[in-house]
Amino acid sequence: MTGHDVKHPSAPETEERDMSSHQALADQTSQVPPERADRLARALAAWLRGGGTQRADGAYCGWQAPDGRLSYPYPEITGYILTFFAHETLDASERQRADAAASWLADRIDSGDYSCRPDHGDGGVFLFDIGMITHGLLSYGRRTGDQRLLSSGRAAARFLLDHLPTRGHPHPLATGRRPEGTEPTWSNSGSAHLLKLVQALISADGAGVTGAAQAAERLVDTVLADPCPPSAAPVTTCPDSDLISLHAACYAAEGLWIWDTARRRPQARERAVRITEWVWQQQLTGGGFTTYAHRTGGPASDRMQSDVLAQAIRLAKLLDLRPDGLGSAVSTLANSLHTYDDKAAVLYRPQAAEPHRNSWSSMFAGQALRLCGGEAGLAWHELV
């Protein structure tokens, strides 16, 4: 997710980490048996299918406040939810919600509106978001056989291809530069997270979009050509910054996992493992993960962020890793849910005074908990 919480932590948030505490996590066992993990995954899926953050016009929003108010309509998240819907068993009302979300997104693409944050009104276009929109439209279009959605997905893919370079690292914004006067961040200046675009590009290749497969290969080859330092973060998420966005680093590892899974590229998997193992070295003593870590010095804050937690667990399971603290992490995730009836939603920052119920974290967590519940794995095109 690119538009929310992109600022670096300020100096007062930055703390020294007790590195010995990480090893203590190795002695903690999971308090979440597979049956409970599977039950929680089903509850998360039920909240999402039930329109947990959906507006009347079909758009999905990023989150729901404790009082029920929704955040702004979010094209990227609506793309994610379409990928989710494409692999769910839907009843009639859920199918209507999915169709409404798809129509809202296709209407935007068909009208030439690629802006990614309607609430900002600045028309900014993040290429990452276009990728998630592309894959969502193509995935749900294939599921339903809806030719309009497939056409819209191909149009979004061609827009993406028009803004990816033929060599070197891509810029995250379609303009090729961050807005004047803004601080450089992973989402407006970095490129590591754009590795996840390979998913949309492989989908587009399957939908007949010329040049998509080659663009995906260039993205991966460019990153694999970068040096991978043995004693520091194996990925840079924002140029000239000591801080690494763990959220963006996980996106990079996800993209590399997708490429290896879809195209059998062992070097991509090896780099995904390196990144994921480094992310797990940043685990907090309570079992969660924060927003940023120093390139060589551990976490930059002790404030947990649930989307990173879910991503780290999901990657560990997909890559067959058994990091110290996995059990503690799964327990922390299970305890970071707002549950009611047979539904559940992830609280983005559970320690906040009024934590919101977050849609993308809930999608990530649902897949992570399914894997912890014994799910055999995920296909590359299922990953949200």
C-alpha positions in Angstrom: 0.0 0.0 0.0 1.6 3.2 -1.1 -0.3 6.2 -0.1 -0.7 5.8 3.7 1.8 6.4 6.5 4.8 7.1 4.3 6.7 9.5 6.4 9.9 8.5 8.1 9.7 8.3 11.9 10.9 11.4 13.7 13.9 11.4 16.0 11.9 11.0 19.2 10.4 7.8 17.9 13.8 6.3 17.1 15.1 4.0 19.9 18.0 1.7 20.5 17.0 -1.9 20.3 17.9 -4.6 22.8 19.3 -7.1 20.3 19.5 -9.9 22.9 15.7 -9.8 23.2 15.2 -11.1 19.7 16.8 -14.4 20.6 14.4 -14.8 23.5 11.6 -15.1 20.9 13.0 -18.4 19.8 11.9 -20.0 23.1 8.3 -18.9 22.6 5.9 -21.4 21.2 2.8 -20.6 19.1 -0.4 -20.1 21.0 -2.4 -20.4 17.8 -3.1 -24.0 16.8 -3.8 -24.6 13.1 -7.5 -24.9 13.7 -7.7 -21.5 15.3 -5.5 -20.0 12.5 -7.9 -21.4 9.9 -11.0 -20.2 11.8 -9.5 -16.7 12.0 -8.7 -16.7 8.3 -12.3 -17.6 7.5 -13.5 -14.8 9.8 -11.3 -12.2 8.0 -12.5 -13.4 4.6 -16.1 -13.1 5.8 -15.6 -9.4 6.8 -14.0 -8.6 3.5 -16.6 -10.5 1.5 -19.3 -8.7 3.5 -18.1 -5.3 2.4 -16.3 -4.3 5.5 -14.8 -1.1 4.0 -17.0 -0.8 0.9 -18.9 2.4 -0.1 -22.3 2.5 -1.7 -20.7 3.3 -5.1 -18.7 0.0 -5.0 -15.3 1.5 -4.1 -13.3 -0.1 -1.3 -11.7 2.2 1.3 -8.5 1.6 3.2 -10.0 1.3 6.6 -13.0 1.7 8.9 -12.8 3.9 12.1 -14.0 2.6 15.4 -17.2 4.7 15.0 -17.9 3.0 11.6 -16.7 5.9 9.4 -14.8 4.9 6.3 -11.6 6.4 4.9 -11.3 7.7 1.3 -12.2 5.5 -1.6 -8.9 3.7 -2.6 -8.3 2.4 -6.2 -5.3 0.4 -5.2 -7.2 -1.4 -2.4 -10.2 -1.9 -4.7 -7.7 -3.7 -7.0 -6.5 -5.8 -4.2 -10.1 -6.8 -3.2 -10.8 -7.9 -6.8 -7.8 -10.3 -6.6 -9.3 -11.5 -3.3 -12.8 -11.9 -4.8 -11.4 -13.8 -7.8 -10.4 -16.7 -5.6 -13.3 -16.8 -3.1 -16.6 -18.7 -3.2 -19.2 -15.9 -3.3 -22.9 -16.0 -2.6 -25.3 -13.7 -4.5 -24.9 -10.6 -2.4 -21.1 -11.0 -2.2 -21.0 -11.4 -6.0 -23.0 -8.1 -6.3 -20.4 -6.4 -4.0 -17.5 -7.7 -6.1 -19.2 -6.7 -9.3 -19.8 -3.2 -7.9 -16.1 -2.8 -6.9 -15.0 -4.0 -10.4 -17.4 -1.6 -12.1 -16.2 1.4 -10.0 -12.6 0.6 -10.9 -13.2 -0.1 -14.6 -15.2 3.2 -14.9 -12.1 5.1 -13.7 -9.8 3.3 -16.1 -12.2 3.6 -19.0 -12.5 7.4 -18.4 -8.7 7.7 -18.4 -8.6 8.5 -14.6 -5.5 6.8 -13.3 -5.1 9.0 -10.2 -4.5 6.9 -7.1 -5.6 9.1 -4.2 -9.0 10.7 -5.0 -9.1 12.4 -1.6 -5.9 14.4 -2.4 -7.2 15.8 -5.7 -3.7 16.2 -7.1 -4.0 13.6 -9.8 -0.9 11.7 -8.6 -0.3 8.3 -10.2 1.7 5.7 -8.3 2.8 2.9 -10.6 2.5 0.4 -7.8 -1.2 1.1 -7.5 -1.7 0.8 -11.2 -0.1 -2.6 -11.0 -2.5 -3.8 -8.2 -5.5 -2.3 -10.2 -4.3 -4.2 -13.4 -4.0 -7.5 -11.7 -7.3 -7.1 -9.8 -9.2 -6.3 -13.0 -7.6 -9.1 -15.0 -8.1 -11.6 -12.2 -11.7 -10.9 -11.5 -12.4 -10.4 -15.2 -11.1 -13.9 -15.9 -13.1 -15.3 -13.0 -16.3 -13.9 -14.3 -15.6 -13.9 -18.0 -16.4 -10.2 -18.1 -14.8 -8.8 -21.3 -15.2 -5.2 -20.2 -13.1 -5.9 -17.1 -10.5 -7.7 -19.1 -10.3 -4.8 -21.6 -9.9 -2.3 -18.7 -7.2 -4.4 -17.2 -5.3 -4.5 -20.4 -5.6 -0.7 -20.7 -4.2 -0.3 -17.2 -1.3 -2.7 -18.1 -0.5 -0.7 -21.2 -0.4 2.5 -19.2 2.0 0.8 -16.8 4.2 -0.3 -19.6 4.3 3.2 -21.1 5.8 4.4 -17.8 8.4 1.7 -17.1 11.9 2.3 -18.4 13.7 0.1 -20.8 16.7 0.0 -18.5 17.5 0.9 -14.9 15.3 1.2 -11.9 11.8 2.7 -12.5 10.5 5.7 -10.7 7.4 5.0 -8.5 5.4 8.0 -9.9 4.2 8.2 -13.5 5.6 11.8 -13.7 9.1 10.4 -13.0 9.7 12.7 -10.1 8.3 13.3 -6.6 6.1 16.4 -6.0 8.1 19.5 -5.3 8.7 20.3 -1.7 7.9 16.8 -0.5 10.2 14.6 1.6 11.6 11.6 -0.3 10.0 8.4 0.9 9.9 4.8 -0.2 6.6 5.4 -2.0 7.5 8.5 -3.9 11.2 8.0 -4.5 12.1 4.3 -4.0 11.8 1.4 -6.5 12.2 -1.8 -4.4 8.5 -2.2 -3.8 7.9 -2.0 -7.6 9.1 -5.6 -7.9 5.6 -6.6 -7.0 4.5 -5.2 -10.4 5.8 -8.5 -11.9 2.5 -10.1 -10.8 0.4 -7.6 -12.9 2.9 -7.9 -15.8 2.7 -11.7 -15.9 -1.1 -11.4 -15.8 -1.0 -8.9 -18.6 1.2 -11.2 -20.7 -1.4 -13.9 -20.2 -4.0 -11.5 -21.4 -2.1 -10.7 -24.6 -0.5 -7.4 -23.7 2.7 -7.2 -25.8 5.9 -6.5 -24.0 4.6 -7.3 -20.5 6.7 -10.4 -19.9 9.9 -8.6 -21.0 9.1 -5.6 -18.7 8.7 -8.0 -15.8 12.0 -9.7 -16.5 13.8 -6.3 -16.7 12.5 -5.3 -13.3 13.8 -8.5 -11.7 17.1 -8.5 -13.6 17.8 -4.9 -12.5 17.3 -5.7 -8.9 19.3 -8.9 -9.0 22.2 -7.0 -10.6 22.4 -4.8 -7.5 24.9 -5.8 -4.8 23.6 -7.6 -1.8 25.7 -6.5 1.2 26.4 -9.3 3.7 26.0 -7.2 6.9 23.3 -4.7 6.0 19.8 -4.7 4.5 19.8 -6.6 1.2 17.4 -4.1 -0.3 17.2 -0.2 -0.4 13.7 1.2 -0.2 14.5 4.9 -0.3 17.6 6.3 -2.0 20.1 8.1 0.3 18.2 7.0 3.5 19.5 5.0 6.4 16.0 3.8 7.0 14.4 0.7 5.3 10.6 0.5 5.0 9.8 -3.1 6.1 6.5 -2.9 4.2 8.3 -2.0 1.0 11.0 -4.6 1.6 8.3 -7.3 2.0 6.7 -6.1 -1.3 10.1 -6.6 -3.0 10.4 -10.1 -1.6 6.8 -10.9 -2.7 7.6 -9.8 -6.2 10.7 -12.0 -6.3 8.7 -15.0 -4.9 6.1 -14.4 -7.6 8.7 -14.4 -10.4 10.4 -17.6 -9.2 7.0 -19.3 -8.7 5.7 -18.2 -12.1 8.9 -18.4 -14.1 11.2 -20.7 -12.1 14.1 -18.3 -11.4 16.1 -19.6 -8.4 18.1 -16.4 -8.1 14.9 -14.5 -7.5 13.9 -16.9 -4.8 17.4 -16.7 -3.2 17.1 -12.9 -3.0 13.6 -13.1 -1.6 14.9 -15.4 1.1 17.7 -12.9 1.9 15.3 -10.0 2.2 12.8 -12.0 4.3 15.4 -13.3 6.7 16.6 -9.7 7.2 13.1 -8.5 7.9 12.7 -11.2 10.5 15.9 -10.0 12.2 14.0 -6.7 12.9 11.2 -8.4 14.9 10.2 -6.6 18.1 10.3 -8.2 21.5 6.5 -8.4 21.6 6.4 -10.5 18.4 5.4 -7.8 15.9 7.2 -5.5 13.4 7.4 -1.8 13.1 7.4 0.5 10.1 11.1 1.2 9.6 14.4 -0.3 10.5 17.9 1.1 10.2 20.0 -0.4 7.4 22.4 -1.9 9.9 21.0 -1.0 13.4 17.6 -2.7 14.0 14.1 -1.3 14.3 13.6 2.5 14.3 10.6 2.4 16.5 8.8 0.1 18.9 5.3 0.9 17.4 3.8 -2.2 15.7 2.3 -2.1 12.2 0.0 -5.1 11.5 0.4 -5.2 7.7 4.2 -5.8 8.0 3.5 -8.5 10.6 1.1 -10.3 8.3 3.5 -9.9 5.3 6.4 -11.3 7.3 4.5 -14.3 8.4 3.1 -15.0 4.9 6.5 -14.7 3.3 8.0 -17.1 5.9 5.4 -19.7 5.1 5.7 -19.2 1.3 9.5 -19.5 1.4 9.5 -22.4 3.8 11.4 -20.5 6.4 11.2 -21.1 10.2 12.5 -17.9 11.7 13.0 -17.5 15.4 9.8 -15.8 16.8 7.4 -17.2 14.2 5.1 -18.6 16.8 5.2 -15.3 18.7 4.4 -13.4 15.5 1.4 -15.6 14.8 0.1 -15.1 18.3 0.6 -11.4 18.0 -1.3 -11.3 14.7 -4.2 -13.3 16.1 -4.4 -10.9 19.1 -4.4 -7.9 16.7 -7.9 -8.7 15.4 -11.2 -7.0 16.1 -13.6 -10.0 16.2 -17.4 -10.0 16.3 -20.0 -12.6 15.3 -18.2 -14.8 12.8 -16.1 -11.9 11.3 -12.7 -10.4 12.1 -10.7 -7.4 10.9 -7.1 -6.5 11.5 -6.4 -3.5 13.7 -3.7 -1.6 11.9 -1.9 -0.3 15.0 -3.5 -2.2 17.9 -1.7 0.0 20.5 -3.4 3.2 19.2 -6.0 4.9 21.3 -8.6 4.3 18.6 -7.3 1.6 16.2 -8.9 1.4 12.8 -10.0 -1.8 11.1 -7.8 -2.1 8.1 -8.7 -3.7 4.8 -5.3 -4.5 3.2 -3.8 -5.8 6.4 -6.9 -8.0 6.7 -6.3 -9.4 3.2 -2.6 -10.0 4.0 -3.4 -11.6 7.4 -6.1 -13.8 6.0 -3.6 -15.4 3.6 -0.9 -15.6 6.3 -3.3 -17.4 8.7 -4.6 -19.7 6.0 -1.0 -20.8 5.5 -0.5 -21.3 9.2 -3.8 -23.3 9.3 -2.4 -25.9 6.9 -3.2 -24.4 3.5 -0.8 -26.1 1.1 0.3 -22.8 -0.4 -0.7 -19.9 -2.7 -0.5 -19.6 -6.5 1.5 -16.6 -7.6 -1.7 -15.0 -9.0 -3.6 -15.4 -5.7 -1.3 -13.3 -3.6 -2.8 -9.9 -2.6 
